[in-house]
Amino acid sequence: MRWHYIINIIGILLIFLGLTIICPILCSLYFKDQSLVALLQSMIITMVVGFALFLASKRPAIEYINSKEAMAIVALSWTSIGLFGALPFFLDKTLPCFTDAFFESVSGFTTTGSSVITNIENVSKSLLFWRSFIQWLGGMGIIVLSLAILPFLGVGGMQLFKAEVPSPVPDKIRPRLRESAKILWYVYALISFLEIIFLLGGGMNFYDSLCHTFTTMPTGGFSTKNISIAYYNSQYFDYVIIVFMFLAGINFSLHYQLIRGRTLIFWKDSECRFFLLVTLSLIMIVTFNIYGTVYTKISEAFRYACFQIVSIITTTGYATADYETWPELSQIIIFMCMFIGACAGSTGGGMKCSRIMACFKYCYRELFTLIHPRSIAQIKINSNVIQDNTLKSIMGFIILYIGLFIFCSILLSCLGIDIITSFGAVAACIGNIGPGFGGVGPTDNFAHIPFLGKWILIWCMLLGRLEIYTVLILLVPEFWKK
């Protein structure tokens, strides 16, 4: 493990993070709010530490990054970015302690959207902009962005790409990694620009349009309003955001192929087709379940069912209704959506549809071989055979995901938190969703969670964003041995 190399890259990423604070500084100057000093201090501290780490470490002559070093770089970089991203919240005294600031920062970068801020509309506009901007940065990945703009990170960077990009089997769009990273960010920025235009067209002001776009495309869910998108009470905004949440939940390589003229690529891709059919089916079930019991008009039932289902299954976490007041069937479906998640290669969290598909196909294959023991059955997704080592990795991920969900829920309940809130909080954080159930539902937040409980949930957010293995492997003793 070449620690000087790891520290060197972390230093580069902190320098880059410090430079991004220029954006909320400009916002503070425009609105003339009180957060300017805190933002300047945060930028200086972050960049000074980044330069110190960069200068104190020397890049090795060897240019290969092995998988162990890549996992260490990604896990430690995301932790460091979360720590320094918390400085504006802490130095501005928006949050009472550093734990709360760190929670808010990690929730932003991991695009979770769980918040400990009790009155969002009292926070300065520049800090709310930073809160939204870090979600946009974290959505496609800090390291993927760095690979796109810093050519010297591209050498051996495929290991970093694999360790950060949320996908069971991450693929490059182009042979050169830097070109793949650029394309992903170009597509991401293009769709973001389109959402800003549509929100402005509906009458939303530029600041709110920008902030909500920065939290829709990464499926983050932070809002500038206390009651989220429900503040606008607008069918137009609801459906615009539904469309862009759904687009954000689709593999971004498919968007690139669509732009290049493959018009039916969404339907031809088996994972995207599965995602579409599951989402539409669940919307229909919830619509008819809440029609007549919660809403008297079928159009209202469809609108609110569609928004909540798309918001949760893409792990965005926006809310336009309190789904905890809905019938039990609808609540169970929403809880189930927290685990399904979006497509691999998207900005969404959860288990991912490709893993769910592979799990179903694996179970069917086992049943099939019991009936036909001499048969050779292969599991395919998009006509590609899934190798046994990939299947083992997928099944291991699902087992670990459920196991960690149960384990962390038990830990929270040991702190005196009721079981519904414990389950809801862990499901929301490990799935990078935002709102949960119980005391952390769509009308509540995480401010009341005990000190230790917040650190457990911070760990859950990092586990979910970095696909469990990258974080959990650091706890295995053999990882640190030669």
Secondary structure, DSSP 8 states (H G I E B T S, - for coil): --HHHHHHHHHHHHHHHHHHTHHHHHHHHHHT-TTHHHHHHHHHHHHHHHHHHHHHS---S-----HHHHHHHHHHHHHHHHHHHTHHHHHTTSSSSHHHHHHHHHHHHTT------S-GGGS-HHHHHHHHHHHHHHHH-HHHHHHHH-GGG-TTTHHHHHHHS--SS---SSSSHHHHHHHHHHHHHHHHHHHHHHHHHTT--HHHHHHHHHHHTTT----SSTTGGGGT--HHHHHHHHHHHHHHTS-HHHHHHHHTT-TTHHHHSHHHHHHHHHHHHHHHHHHHHHBTTTBSSHHHHHHHHHHHHHHHHTT----SS-GGGS-HHHHHHHHHHHHH---TTSS--SS-HHHHHHHHHHHHHHHHHHHSTT-----EETTEE--HHHHHHHHHHHHHHHHHHHHHHHHHHHTT--HHHHHHHHHHHHTT-S--SGGGSTT--STTS-HHHHHHHHHHHHHHHTTTHHHHGGG-GGGG--
